[in-house]
């Protein structure tokens, strides 16, 4: 195992925050890759141990004695869990990192260097790669209803490929970020009120960058810094409740932009749910039956006023693996 550095005796420059839902194998890969780097800047590492078993909690403390552990046993979403550690962070920068990521370069050093070269930046994120090395995310445009439609019909990559805010070389301004890995100035994070806890799994990252843009902060990507993200491994067993929370979260996000936008996105999502449900109605087999159950639940809750957390809790019984596909916390499966 990679040697774990002792807790820094001086104030760290970076506070790394990782939320993990009792997935020790995945967390080991993430932490080992972090500690394997010959990092120049002092940093502290926080792990929010979300619903960890007692044995895994013991393993975490024994194997990584330099890591600061926050136990989280209540039902909490991505924002709430991260905020538990972010409110205690001592670093000048906070680096939010998913537990299903890993790095093969000194990402912390390079992101801090990018901030020093661009003092106007409030947020910097690396280029996110799929496990096979292809680009998963390298900046994004503003989340508008038009862009949501591109996402819903899986044309978002075509849209961002043509934008000056995405897939550019070197360091460049962007409008949207991905929550899998980004660094933010701690003073800016506090001024923005940390992550919005109304959301459960998404789109708190989009909400943060949108608010930052509105408040005059700038978001950046450095395409020369890379990190890998295996998003297909995330929350497969909770596909339905995550999808319901995502649907409600997006409605909240657009409602914040105005009543008309909130009503429009609700109607568009209802239309999408109807079309997807009918698509699976004409299919046969166990997988089609399970998908009909999922999209029937989507239709029943599309006009719900329940919070994303309430929907997640209500439908949190594990869904059989046939429905999970490649579902993630922030993306939807194609029909």
Buried (B, 14 or more C-beta within 10 A) or exposed (E): EEEBBEEBEEEBBBBBBBBBBBBBEBBBBBBBBBBBBEBEBBBBBBBBBBBBEEEBBEBBEEBBEBBBBBEBEEBBBBBBBBBBBBEEBBBBBBBBBBBBBBBEBBBBBBBBBBBEEBEEBBBBBBBBBBBEEEBBBBBBBBBEEEBBBBBBEEEBEEBBEEBEBBBBEEBBBBBBBBBBBBBBBBEBBBEBEBBBBBBBBBBBBBBBBBBBBEEEBBBBBBBEBBBBBBBBBBBBBBBBBBBBBBBBBBBBBBBBBEEEBBEBBBEBBBEBBBEBBEBBEEEEEEBBBBBBBBBBBBBEBBEBEBBBBBBBBBBBEEBEEBBBBBBBBBBBBEB
